[in-house]
Amino acid sequence: MDPEEIKKRKLMALQEKLAQEQQVNEQALLEAELQKRALLRKILTAEARERLERIRMARPEFAELVEIQLIQLAQLGRIPIPLGDKEFKALLEKIATARKKRTPRIIRK
């Protein structure tokens, strides 16, 4: 066998392995996202889900943070299930004010 042919075979094998790992990672991310969506369907009413989707369009990072906190609060039993739009709005206000308190201020001298 030619050394170049061996290198090509090894390279092909590595590329196939990498492609398989990528596919597995993508599949795991998709499954996690589907599970999160299913949990949110159980936690939020239709109006509250619509509000969350509007937030996602404007501020995707904030929406992700809210989703994580909603799931955690629901698992701990700290929020009623299903959570209505009014309660969700109040929860959003609490989260927004908590985030504002944490912003550092830089004072230049």
Residue pairs with C-beta under 8 A, 6 or more apart in sequence:
36 67
36 71
39 71
39 74
40 49
40 52
40 67
40 70
40 71
41 49
42 74
42 81
42 82
43 70
43 71
43 74
43 79
43 81
43 82
43 83
44 52
44 70
44 82
44 83
44 88
45 82
45 83
45 84
45 85
45 88
47 84
47 85
48 82
48 83
48 84
48 85
48 87
48 88
51 85
51 88
51 89
51 92
52 63
52 66
52 67
52 88
55 62
55 63
55 66
55 92
56 63
62 99
65 95
66 91
66 92
66 95
69 95
70 79
70 83
70 91
73 79
73 91
74 81
74 83
79 87
79 91
80 87
83 91
